[in-house]
Amino acid sequence: MKALKIICLTVAVTLMLTGCGSSAINAPAPLSSQTPIMKATQGSASEDKDNDSPELSKGIPLVDACISKLEANKIDGGNDGMLILKRLSYCLNQLSNGKAFTTLKERSYSPIYDFGSFANMMDEDMLWKITNNTLSGEDPYKGVTGFIERAYVSETDQSLDSYVAYVPSGYVSNRSYPLIVLLHGYGGGAYLPPDSPAHAAFLKICEKYNVIMVAPNGKNKIPNVSVYHDDGEKDVLQVIKLAEKAYNIDTKRVYLTGMSMGGHGTW
């Protein structure tokens, strides 16, 4: 990656952890004390239109109500709170039209990047916290920690995209934190639960040592994967900049890692 002091995690993780804090927590704190509207479970590979679940039927009008409240108060469409609500609305409507987001078939739509974080964002309390923070003129994600999703407008194609993040429960804005940038593999763009091998170890490390993690999609839409070249590289760099803007990141401790195709992107 150009113009960034990024050290590969495979070489420097020990050095990073020595300066990351002293909190001794064996596992991540609960992501939410509430029941998410969308359950964070592995989805079916079926593309049949059978998604009219109570959770889905409740989620669509709830997200739309949050968007309407922001629009009524003339909140700018590019506000972070508005962007994530619009992204969630899009994904919910895709689900209601039978898009399961679980197969490796060619995609003509922008899929849910990670269902675990998507489900956590669909917690009713979470949605209203983001909405009310936005209405108060504060950071929409103020007080929001754990495994989450953040939306943004891509600089490469102007699409409404998103990235996964983990923010440790003890995060405070007046101290700086290391950043791990995790690049997913070829099949890692949809329905990864937070306890999957792709994320579980990183979530535990992030919580225990007070590290922020972001996982960009990297413009990998099967079968046209970027392999983190060209637009994919630009997407990763944009997400790093967004993370540095959203959180107090120690820019001297930014670490890049990945698995499979993400390992290729790392090097």
N, C-alpha and C positions, 0 to 999 in steps of 0.2 A: 504494500500500500504506500502511495506516494505522500511525501510532505507530512508524515506523522511519525512520531517516535513510538512505534508500536513494537513491543517485544513479544515474541512467540511464547505462549503459555507453556509449551512443552519444555522450554529451556529455563524459564524464569519464575515458575510458580512458587518455588521455595523462597526466593528472594522477596516476592510480593507478599507472601503470607506473614513474613517476619515483621512487617510494618503495618498490618491491617487492623490492629486492635486486639483486645484481650478478652472479648466476650466468649464464654465457653458454653455454647448451645449445641446440643448434639443433633438437632433436627430443626428444619424451618418452623417458625411459628405458624399457627393456623392462618390460612389465607383469608378466611372469612368466618365469622361466627354465625352467619346467616346461611340459608339454603339458596344457592343460585337458582335463578329461573331456568337456566339451561344447565343440565347436569354435565359435569366434566368427565365423560366416559368415552371409551373408544367407540367410534361410530361404525355403522354398518356400511359395507361397500355397495349396497344397493342404491341405484339412482331413481328408484320408484318414488312417486309422489305420495309418501305416507308420513309426512312430517307434521300433520296437524295435531300436535300434542298440546296438552294444556299449557306446558311451559312456553311453547312457541306462540300460541295464541295470546298468552298474557304478555310476552315479551315485546311483540310488535307494537301494540298500542301504547305500552309504557314508554318505550324509547321514543316513539313519535310524539308523545305528550311532553317529554323532556325537550325535544327539539322545538316544538311549538312554543313552549314557554320561553326559550332563548330567543326565538325569532320575534315573539311579541315584545320582548325587551330590547330588540334591535341589536342583538349580539352579532358581531361580525362573523361571516361564514368561515373565515380562516382561523378563528379562535380554536385553541387546542381542545376545549370542551365540546364545541360544536363538531369538530372534525371526528372525534372518537364516536360521538353519538350517530353521526351520519354513516360512519363505517359500520357500526353495529346494526343500524337500520338496514343497510345494504345486505349484510350477511344474513340477517333474519329473513329478509324477503327472498333471498336466494334459497335458503333452506326451505321456506314455505313452498317454493316452486320445484322442490324435489332434488336440489343439489346437495348431495351427501358429503362432498369435499373429501372423500376418503380414497378414491381410486387413483391410479397412476395414468388414467386416460387423458387424452388431450383436453386442455381446459380452455374454454372460450370465455371464462369469467375470472375475476380475481378472487381466489379462494380464501376461506378462513385460514390464516397462517398457522395458528395454534389453538386448538379447541379448549385446552386447559385454561389459558389466559382469557380466551373469549368468554368462557363460562363464568369466570370470576368477575369479569366486567359486567355480566348480566345480573349480578346481585342487585336487587332493588335498592338497597341502601347505598350501594356504590354509585348507581345511576343518579340518584338524587343528590349525593354528595358532590359529584362532578357538576351537576346542573346548578346547585346552590352556590358552590364555590365560584363558578363562572359568573353568576348573577351578582355576586358580591365584589367582582372585579379582582378576585384573587386567582392564583394558579389553580386551574381546575382539579389538579391532582394533589392539592395540599392535604396532608394527612393520609394519603393513600400509599400503602406499602404492600409488599408481597408480590405475587406473580400476576402481572398486569399486561395490558396491551395499550399502546399509544399510537395514534394515527397522525399522518402527515401527508402533505401534497408532494409527490415525487418531483424532483427537479429534472429527471430524465424524460418522463412522459406525461407529467402533470396529472397522473392518476392519484386517487385517494388510496394510499397504502397504509400499512401498519407494521410495527415491530413489537416483539415481545420484550418485556423487561422484568427483572426481579430487583426490588428495592428492599433492603433489610429493614426489619421492624423498628430498629433503633435509629433510623435515618433522621438526622437533623441538618438543617441547611447551613449552619454556621461552622461546619467542619468539612474537609474534603475527603473523598472516597476514591479508591481504585475502581477501575472499570474493566470488566471482562467482556469482550466482544465474541460471541459464540456463533460460528457459521454452521448451518445445518447441512446434512447430506442430501443426496438426490431425492429421496422419498420423504424428507423431513419437513415438508411444507404444509402439512395438514394433520389435524387430530392427534397431536402428541400430548398425552396426559402429563401432568407435572411430575408423576413418579416414573416416567419412562427413562431408560438409560441415557437418553439424549439430554435430559435436564436434571434428573434427581441429584446427581453428585454436585452439580454446579449450584443448585439451590441451597444445598446444605452448606457448601463452602461460603456462599454469599452471605447467608444468615449468620454463620458462626464467626466469620472474620470481617463482617461489615464491608462487603464488596457489592457494587452494583453490576448487574449483568444486563446486556442488551443482545438480542438475537434478531438481526435483520433478515428479511427474506432474500435480498440480493437479486431481485428481478428473475427469480427462477420459477418459470411457469412451464410445467411439463407439456409438450416435449421440448420446448424452446428454452432450455436452461442456459443461463449465462456463465455458469461455472465460475462466477465472481469475476469475470473479465468485463471490460468496457462498461456498459450500463450497470452491471452487477457490482463492479468495484465502486462506481460513483454512488450507488445506493448505500453501500456499507459506509462509505465516508460521510454521506449525508446523515445517516443515523448516528454516527459517532458525534458529529457536530450538534445534532438535536439533543443527544444525551448530555453533552457538556453544557448546553443551554438550559436544559430542564433541571439538572442536578449539579451539586457542587462536586465536580470531578477533579481529581488530582491528575493533571495532564501528563505528569511524569510517570504515572503508573497506569497506563492503558495497555491491556494485554489482549492479543488476538489468538484464538484457537478455533478448531473445528474438527468435524469427523467426516470421514469418507470424502465426498465432494467438498465439504467444508475444510478438510485438511489440505486439499489442493488449493483452495482459495487462500488459506493461511500463508502458504509459501509463495 
